[in-house]
Every structure is written in C-alpha cells, then in structure tokens.
Amino acid sequence: MIVTAAKLIGAGVATVGLAGAGMGIGTVFGAFIIGISRNPSLEQKMFRFCIMGFALTEAMALFVLMMAFLILFTFLFFPLVLLFFEGNTKGFP
C-alpha cells in the first residue's frame, strides 16, 4: 500500500517537468516572433534556430515522460519477476 502510494507520488512529481517543457516551447516561439518583428530579414536563419530549440525542449519533455513511465511500470512488474525466478537457481529459463 505504501509502496504503491510512493510510486504514484514519484510518477506525479516526475511529470512536473512537462510543465517546464511547455513553458520552454512557449519561450522559444515567443522569442522567435519578437525577433522576426525586430528584423524580418533574418527570418530563415532564426527559423532554423527556433526549430532546433523546439526539438531540444520537446526531447526533454519526452525524457521526463519516459522517467515517469519507468517509475510506474518498473516497480509494478518487479515483484512478479522475483516470484517467477525465486526457485530458479540455474539462471534464466
């Protein structure tokens, strides 16, 4: 019961990083729009940097989501693995 609660709380805390990724994406595109309004001739060059910033920020969001799923599902199946291999002293079947 306590382990399950700790697992769910840990996964919830891990997903807080998704809010940071959302703010980062907003900051990237907001800076892009401000830069275009100041100097429209650099649009092509700034768009490349904008897409690169978006990709890196989105990658961080995917890593955060992956960690949350690992917290949820690793501890879910770990007791089953221990029960399966409990009597097996030769290694994997």
Contact map, one row per residue, 1 for C-alpha under 8 A:
111110000000000000000000000000000000000000000000000000000000000000000000000000000000000000000
111111000000000000000000000000000000000000000000000000000000000000000000000000000000000000000
111111100000000000000000000000000000000000000000000000000000000000000000000000000000000000000
111111110000000000000000000000000000000000000000000000000000000000000000000000000000000000000
111111111000000000000000000000000000000000000000000000000000000000000000000000000000000000000
011111111100000000000000000000000000000000000000000000000000000000000000000000000000000000000
001111111110000000000000000000000000000000000000000000000000000000000011001000000000000000000
000111111111000000000000000000000000000000000000000000000000000000000001000000000000000000000
000011111111100000000000000000000000000000000000000000000000000000000000000000000000000000000
000001111111110000000000000000000000000000000000000000000000000000010010000000000000000000000
000000111111111000000000000000000000000000000000000000000000000000111011000000000000000000000
000000011111111100000000000000000000000000000000000000000000000000010000000000000000000000000
000000001111111100000000000000000000000000000000000000000000000000000000000000000000000000000
000000000111111110000000000000000000000000000000000000000000000110110000000000000000000000000
000000000011111111100000000000000000000000000000000000000000000110010000000000000000000000000
000000000001111111110000000000000000000000000000000000000000000000000000000000000000000000000
000000000000011111111000000000000000000000000000000000000000100100000000000000000000000000000
000000000000001111111100000000000000000000000000000000000000100110000000000000000000000000000
000000000000001111111110000000000000000000000000000000000000000000000000000000000000000000000
000000000000000111111111000000000000000000000000000000000000000000000000000000000000000000000
000000000000000011111111100000000000000000000000000000001101100000000000000000000000000000000
000000000000000001111111110000000000000000000000000000000000000000000000000000000000000000000
000000000000000000111111111000000000000000000000000000000000000000000000000000000000000000000
000000000000000000011111111100000000000000000000000000001000000000000000000000000000000000000
000000000000000000001111111110000000000000000000000011001100000000000000000000000000000000000
000000000000000000000111111111000000000000000000000000000000000000000000000000000000000000000
000000000000000000000011111111100000000000000000000000000000000000000000000000000000000000000
000000000000000000000001111111110000000000000000010011000000000000000000000000000000000000000
000000000000000000000000111111111000000000000000010000000000000000000000000000000000000000000
000000000000000000000000011111111100000000000000000000000000000000000000000000000000000000000
000000000000000000000000001111111110000000000000000000000000000000000000000000000000000000000
000000000000000000000000000111111111000000000110010000000000000000000000000000000000000000000
000000000000000000000000000011111111100000000000000000000000000000000000000000000000000000000
000000000000000000000000000001111111110000000000000000000000000000000000000000000000000000000
000000000000000000000000000000111111111100000100000000000000000000000000000000000000000000000
000000000000000000000000000000011111111111100100000000000000000000000000000000000000000000000
000000000000000000000000000000001111111100000000000000000000000000000000000000000000000000000
000000000000000000000000000000000111111100000000000000000000000000000000000000000000000000000
000000000000000000000000000000000011111111100000000000000000000000000000000000000000000000000
000000000000000000000000000000000011111111100000000000000000000000000000000000000000000000000
000000000000000000000000000000000001001111110000000000000000000000000000000000000000000000000
000000000000000000000000000000000001001111111100000000000000000000000000000000000000000000000
000000000000000000000000000000000001001111111110000000000000000000000000000000000000000000000
000000000000000000000000000000000000000011111111000000000000000000000000000000000000000000000
000000000000000000000000000000000000000001111111100000000000000000000000000000000000000000000
000000000000000000000000000000010011000001111111110000000000000000000000000000000000000000000
000000000000000000000000000000010000000000111111111000000000000000000000000000000000000000000
000000000000000000000000000000000000000000011111111100000000000000000000000000000000000000000
000000000000000000000000000000000000000000001111111110000000000000000000000000000000000000000
000000000000000000000000000110010000000000000111111111000000000000000000000000000000000000000
000000000000000000000000000000000000000000000011111111100000000000000000000000000000000000000
000000000000000000000000000000000000000000000001111111110000000000000000000000000000000000000
000000000000000000000000100100000000000000000000111111111000000000000000000000000000000000000
000000000000000000000000100100000000000000000000011111111100000000000000000000000000000000000
000000000000000000000000000000000000000000000000001111111110000000000000000000000000000000000
000000000000000000000000000000000000000000000000000111111111000000000000000000000000000000000
000000000000000000001001100000000000000000000000000011111111100000000000000000000000000000000
000000000000000000001000100000000000000000000000000001111111110000000000000000000000000000000
000000000000000000000000000000000000000000000000000000111111111000000000000000000000000000000
000000000000000000001000000000000000000000000000000000011111111100000000000000000000000000000
000000000000000011001000000000000000000000000000000000001111111110000000000000000000000000000
000000000000000000000000000000000000000000000000000000000111111111000000000000000000000000000
000000000000000000000000000000000000000000000000000000000011111111100000000000000000000000000
000000000000011011000000000000000000000000000000000000000001111111110000000000000000000000000
000000000000011001000000000000000000000000000000000000000000111111111000000000000000000000000
000000000000000000000000000000000000000000000000000000000000011111111100000000000000000000000
000000000010010000000000000000000000000000000000000000000000001111111110000000000000000000000
000000000111011000000000000000000000000000000000000000000000000111111111000000000000000000000
000000000010000000000000000000000000000000000000000000000000000011111111100000000000000000000
000000000000000000000000000000000000000000000000000000000000000001111111110000000000000000000
000000100110000000000000000000000000000000000000000000000000000000111111111000000000000000000
000000110010000000000000000000000000000000000000000000000000000000011111111100000000000000000
000000000000000000000000000000000000000000000000000000000000000000001111111110000000000000000
000000000000000000000000000000000000000000000000000000000000000000000111111111000000000000000
000000100000000000000000000000000000000000000000000000000000000000000011111111100000000000000
000000000000000000000000000000000000000000000000000000000000000000000001111111100000000000000
000000000000000000000000000000000000000000000000000000000000000000000000111111111000000000000
000000000000000000000000000000000000000000000000000000000000000000000000011111111100000000000
000000000000000000000000000000000000000000000000000000000000000000000000001111111110000000000
000000000000000000000000000000000000000000000000000000000000000000000000000011111111000000000
000000000000000000000000000000000000000000000000000000000000000000000000000011111111100000000
000000000000000000000000000000000000000000000000000000000000000000000000000001111111110000000
000000000000000000000000000000000000000000000000000000000000000000000000000000111111110000000
000000000000000000000000000000000000000000000000000000000000000000000000000000011111111000000
000000000000000000000000000000000000000000000000000000000000000000000000000000001111111110010
000000000000000000000000000000000000000000000000000000000000000000000000000000000111111110000
000000000000000000000000000000000000000000000000000000000000000000000000000000000001111110000
000000000000000000000000000000000000000000000000000000000000000000000000000000000000111111110
000000000000000000000000000000000000000000000000000000000000000000000000000000000000111111100
000000000000000000000000000000000000000000000000000000000000000000000000000000000000000111111
000000000000000000000000000000000000000000000000000000000000000000000000000000000000000111111
000000000000000000000000000000000000000000000000000000000000000000000000000000000000100101111
000000000000000000000000000000000000000000000000000000000000000000000000000000000000000001111
